[in-house]
Amino acid sequence: MSLATTTSRAKGGAQLIGRSADIVALQQEIERVARSDVKVLITGESGVGKEIVANSIHSLSGRAGMVFAPVNCAGLPETLLESELFGHVKGSFTGAYRDKPGKLEAAHNGTIFLDEIGEMTLRMQGLFLRFLETGELQKVGSDGSDRRVNVRVIAATNRNLREMIAQGTFREDLFYRLNVIHVVVPPLRDRREDIPMLVDYFLKRFTGMTDSPIKAITPAAMKALTDYNWPGNVRELENVIERLVVTVQSEAVEVADLPTEVKAQDLNALRPRRERRRTVADDLYKRLVEQKESFWTTVYPLFRDREITRANVREVVRRGLEEARGNYKIVARLFNMESHEYKRFLNFLRKHDCQIPFKEYR
């Protein structure tokens, strides 16, 4: 697949939209993962589209004709979440007037998607781990196992589960059960080249549902949208475009029409660096340059294990090139590599599309 537009439509109309290297790589990974029934853990910031990724995996899999059952683990208290997943029998609690199947039973031969699994209580984690080990359902109020089901499990979180394990708030055994394949969804600020395409998609979608006169976004307004950091990611962008369609009464969206936080982006860029939100690249670069850690022990393992994205690696390399004035050999020394590791470093960058042209830094 080339770096041309990638539009993946899952059941229900959800789409992955973009032409960036990161989104193309993500789509390719989805296609690979969909061929098997292995468990998948999807991580990424809130609003990046983790459910779309999960739905896309299901829609491209052999289970596509069966149920895709999403469950928001953060949206229900423990007792209701247990009933939602496993079902309950009549009389098991106040309001249980009849037997009710849970999402796991309803998704037999299909896919269960556990969104924000990091919000599960330790007790619920234990119950779900038991299900993963046995495949047997025990409904709330039942004396024993009711039936065995065949369900593919995809989980997602915006939290750092490894940190939660260290803090004793997430079970390590459940983490390793879920983390067979780890898919990282990059934040929108790391794939800014996709923003105009997303803006166009949302604009067409919302204007098609209303009698809005909007036909275009002015270049200045599009630049402001592209420059904004989007802490709420694609969900925030979608909300902004929907608001513009409702409020703007002209054919073109101007900078003045944009939300205050988007228009203020240029002012934010003028603030001292220490006031900006620290990024993954900030922390990695500091570890390399100030704490004298090696690229191979700091950056490489995180990329290999999909804990960071290609965009994160590129940003670290870009900063190194700025410091080294475009000299990759100096970058290798800056990143605490031995001289014989220079070719390995360049090969790694080329293989994973992380190499940045050096001439503009000279």
N, C-alpha and C positions, 0 to 999 in steps of 0.2 A: 504493500500500500504506500502510495506517495504521500507527500505532505499537503496534498490538496484537501479540499473540504471533507471532513469526516462527520457524517450524520448517521447515528445509529438510533433507530426507532424501536423502543421496547413496546410490549403490550400496554395498551392504555395511552399511547401517544407520547410517553416520556422519551426524550432524546438526549444523546451526547452530541454536542455541536462544537466544531472547532477545526482548525487546520494546523495548530501548533504541533511541534514534535511530541510534546507530552501527551496531548489528547489522542494523537495517532497511535502512540505507543500504548496508551491505556486501552484503546479499542482493540488493538492486536492482542493484548493480554486477556481481555474479556473473551475474545474468540477462542483463545487457547484454553482458558479455564472452563469455558462452557462445554468442552468436549468430554469432561469427566464429571463425576459426582462428588469430588473432594470438597471438604468444608473450606469456606473462604472467609477471611477476616478483612473487611474494608475499613481503612482509616482515612481520616481527613478532617479538616475544619468543618464547623457547622455551615451548611448551605452550599457545599461544593457539589452535591449531587450523588451522595452515596447510595440512596435508594434507586436512582436511575441506573447506576452501575449494577446493583444487585438484580434489578428487573431485567436489564440487558443480558446478564449471564443466564438467567432463567429462560428468557425468550429465545436464546440461541442454543439451548440445551435440549436433550432428548425428553425433558420433562415439560417442554413449552406448552403442550396441550392440557396440562394439569394446573392445579391451583398454585398461584403465587400469593402467599399469605404474609403480609407485613404486620409486625407487632412493634409498637413503640414502647420500649421498656421503661422510658422515663415518664411516660404519660399516665401510668397506672400505679396505684399503691400495691404493695406486695401481694395481698390476698386476692385482689382483682386480677393481677398479672398471672398468678398461679391458675386461676379459673380460666383466664383468656387462653393460656397455653395448653393446659391439660384437660379443661372441661370440668364439670361438676355433676354430682348426682342430686336428685330431688331431695330437699330437706337438709342439705349439707350446711346451709347458712341461711340467715334471714333473707327472704326474697328468692330463694332457689326453689321455685314452684314446679320445676320440671328438670329432667336430665338435659344437660347441654353439652354438645361436643366442643372441644377446644380447637384452637387453630392448628395444632399439630395433627389432630385427627382429620380435620377438614383438608389439610394439605397432603394427605397420604398419596404417595407417588409424585408429589409436586415439590415445592420449595417453601421453606419458612425463612422469613427475613427478620432478624432480631435487630432493630435499630436502637442505637444507644445502649448496647449491652453492658457498658461500664456502669450504668445506673442500677443494675440488678443488685439486690441485697445478697449477702453471703448465703443466706438460707436458700434463696431462689437459685443462686448459682449451683448449690449442691444438688437441688432437685433436677436442674437441667443437665448437670453432669451425669447424674444417674440415668437420665433418659438417653443421653448420647452413648453411654456404655452398654445399655440393654436394648434400646429401641422400644421399650415398653412404656405405656401410658398408665398413670395412676391418677384418676380423676379426684378432685377435691371431694372428700366425704366417702370415698370408696375404700373398702377393706383390703383390696389387692389390685394387682395389675389387671387392666381391662382388655387391652389388645396391644399388639405390636404393629408399629407403622414404619413405613419406608419414606423418609423425608430428607431432602437435601437441606443442609443448614448453611445459611449465609448470615454473618453477623457484621455489625458496623459500630463504630464509636468515634467520637471526636476527642476522646481522652487518651492519655498515655497509660496503657494497661500495664506496662512493665513497672512504671512508677507506682501504680496502684498495688501491684503485687508486693513491691518493697514496703509499702505502707500497710500491708495486710488487709486491703479492702477489695482485692480481686484474687480469686483462686488461681494459683499457678497451673494446677492440673487442668482446669477448664481452659485457660489461655492456650495451652499447647494442644488441646483437643480442637479448638477453633482455628488456630493459626497454622493450618496446613498450607494454604496459599494466602499470602498477604498482598493485598492490592491497595496502593496508596493513590488517592485522588488529589491532584495538586490544587492549591488555592488559585483563585482567579488572578491574583496579582502576579503569579509566576507564569501566566500564559496570556499576557495582555493582547497578543496578536489575535486572540479569539474574541475579544470584547466587541469589535464592530459587527462581527457575524452574529453574536448573541443579541446585540441591540437590534439588528435588522430582523432577526427571528421573532423576538418578543414584540417589536413594533408591529409587524405584519399580523401577528396573532391577536393582539389586543385591538388594533384598529379594525380588524375584520369582524370583531364582536360588537363594535359600536359605530356611531356615525361621526367619529373623530375626523377632523379635517387634516390631521398631520400626514404629510407625505415624505418628509425627510428630516434628518438631523444636520444642522450646519456643521462645517468642518471644525469650528472652534468648540462647539458643544461636544462633538465626538472626541476631540482631543482631551477635553476635561473628563469625559467619561472613561477614556482609556488611561489617563494619568492617575485617576483615583485608585486608592488601595483596596477598596471593596472588602472591608472586614467581615461583612456578611456574605461574601462570595456571590455565586450565581443567583441565589435566592434574593439577595439584596438588590442586585441588578434588575431582576425580574420585577420586583416591587416598585423600583424607581420608574421603569418604563411604563408600567401599568398606571402609576400616578400621573405621569406626563400625559398619557393618552386621555385621562379624565379631565385634567386641568388646563392643558394648552389648547387654545382656540385659534391657532394660526397653522399655516401649512408646514412651517419649519420650526423645529425646536431650537431655541437660542440658548446661549450660556445662562442668560438671566432666568430662564425657565427651570434650570436644574436645582436640585435641593442644595441647601446652604453648605452641607458637608462636602458635596462634590465640587462646588464652586470654590470652596476654601482650600482645595488641594494645593494650589500654587503658593498660598500663604504658608501652608504646613511645610512645604519644601524649603522655605526660608528659615525655619526654626533650627536651633542648634541640634546637632545630631543626637545628643543625649536625650532629647525630648521625644525622639521617634520611637515607635514600637520596635523592640528588638526582633530580628528575624532569625531563622535557622542558620542562614549564612553568616550573620553577625557572630553567633556563638561559635560556629565551626572555625571561622577565620581567626577569632581570638585565641582559640585553643591551639591552632597551628602556629601563629606568629608570636603570641605572647607567652603561651605555656609550652611552646616548643614540642608539641606532639607531632607525630608523623602522619602524613596524609594516609598512609596505608593502615594505620591503627585507629584513625579517627574518622576520616571521611569514607574511605573505601568500604569498611564493614557495614556502615549504615546504609550505603547505596546498594550494596549486595543483598542486604536483608530487606530492602524496600522500605526502610524507615525514613529515608529522604528521597527527593525526586531528582530527576536529571537537571531541572531548573536550579535546584539548590547547589548542585555541584558546579554548574556553569557560573553561578554568581560568585562562588568561592574562587574559581579560576580567574574570573574577570577581575576580582579585587587583587589577586596575585599579579596579574599582568599590569594593572595600573601601578602597583608598587615597583615592579621590575621593569617598567617601561617597555613592555612587549617582549621581553626575553624569557622564553620558556625554561631555559637552563637555570636562570636565576629564580624563577618560580619554584622549580624543583628543590633548589636549596632552601628557599624561603619556607617550603612545606616540609623541611627536615628529612629529605631523602638522600640516600647515598648516591654517589655519582653514577654507579652502574644501574641505578633504578630509573634513570632519565628516559630511556627508550620504552621501558615498561609503562611509565607515566603517560607518554605520548600515545602509545598503543591503546591504553585504557580510554583516553579521551576520544580518540578516533572511533573506537569500537562502539562507544556508548553515546556518540554524537554530543560530546561535551567540550570539544575543542573550539576555541574562539579565535577568530582572525586576530593576529598580533599587531598588524601594521598600524592600526588606528591608535595604538598606545605608545608608539615610538615618537 
